[in-house]
Amino acid sequence: MAVEERLLVGRQAIFDRKSRVFGYELLYREAGGAAGPLDGNSASARVILNAFIEMGIARITGDRPAFINLTRDFFVEMPPLPFDKGRMVLEILEEIEVDAEMERAVAALSRQGYRLAVDDYRFEEKWEPLLPHVEIVKVDVPAVDLEKHRSAIATLRDRGVRLLGEKVERAEEHERLLELGFDLFQGFHFSRPQLVKERKLNENRSVTLRLLSRLSDEKVAMDELVEIIILDAGLSFKVLRYINSAAVALNGRIQSISEAVIYLGLNRLRSWALLIVLSGIEHQPRELLNDALVRAHMCRVLVSTADVGLAETAFSTGLLSALDRLLEVPMAQLLAEMPLSPELEQAILHHQGLCGEALACALACESCRWGEITFQGLEPGQIREFYLQSTDRAFLDQSLLMAP
């Protein structure tokens, strides 16, 4: 049976000049309601996944936009995110370094139609390169002398930038901001953050592992995937909710699991299933998850140099090779729950075949046994570069996959 957990998203309203709700800032909260000790990447990922996939953004913000803080990694790398651009305002955190790479990323997102805001704006010169691409600046009211920056405020308004006063705690502050021409307002004077709660259905582990094992087979039939998914209500519900969300552009609504699986396609469904499996292991040290993701990316890039048709099988080989440590279950038991092909099983257990050779190479890199790294005649320097690239990819993936 599926197990229920409590999902939490912090929400604080943002008001316009007529005291109407303009939007909501979404904040990560632990099960007890606290902000929690997560780093910025993980906190952002959990808010995104909770709000847009698990709970449904319409239930949290209605038809108003959602403001979400994102770190530099999200802006520079910008992985595919499961939401409609029109439903979001992407906030650039105040500690982010503004350099040429960041400027290019922000400009590209603006051209693509994303709405952007600078968080905790304090009239610092470093933000100047980003302002042409930003719709909103959130001024940290207690931290700045508004009278001193009256001219700068007028300049921002003339440039078409909307001013949002945040951390507004008193009526007189609100009146002053209105007089200065601020458009939007946020703070305890208007409303305190509220917790939006919902029960989460955890998928039956055996069903999810079976799904993952079949997705590793390049020749798996769609009908078989449908039969597996419908065995678990949690998986079925998530497939339908995701496919019918604003994240997926559809002309009409999909009513069946079969339709959803066909529309998503194998590659997107494979990534989605990996997300479900790994999202249930947050009690483990982050480094274990990082090892699994580095192995997976390393195996895929290595095998792609020899047989691109086996690339996704190689990715599964690397990922599954770490599941015994991640799930704290003996590998023999896991393999019994996951009826893998003999080739994949031998690759994981005995490093046989092309995927097994790639896994052995990834493990040698992981242990810094540089004298042992070898794969299909590649130069050691090229293999080390592949490993560094895989480490970078895993770092970004980890922030998304750690979300509940």
Secondary structure as UniProt FT lines:
FT   STRAND          3..16
FT   TURN            17..18
FT   STRAND          21..28
FT   TURN            31..32
FT   HELIX           40..49
FT   HELIX           50..54
FT   HELIX           57..61
FT   TURN            62..63
FT   STRAND          66..70
FT   HELIX           72..77
FT   HELIX           85..87
FT   STRAND          88..92
FT   TURN            94..95
FT   HELIX           100..111
FT   TURN            112..113
FT   STRAND          115..121
FT   HELIX           125..127
FT   TURN            128..130
FT   HELIX           131..133
FT   STRAND          136..140
FT   HELIX           141..143
FT   TURN            146..149
FT   HELIX           150..158
FT   TURN            159..160
FT   STRAND          162..166
FT   HELIX           171..180
FT   STRAND          184..185
FT   TURN            188..190
FT   STRAND          194..202
FT   HELIX           205..215
FT   TURN            218..219
FT   HELIX           222..229
FT   TURN            230..231
FT   HELIX           233..243
FT   TURN            246..247
FT   HELIX           257..278
FT   TURN            279..280
FT   TURN            282..283
FT   HELIX           286..304
FT   TURN            305..306
FT   HELIX           308..310
FT   HELIX           311..320
FT   TURN            321..322
FT   HELIX           323..327
FT   HELIX           331..337
FT   HELIX           342..350
FT   HELIX           353..366
FT   TURN            367..368
FT   HELIX           370..372
FT   TURN            376..377
FT   HELIX           380..401
//
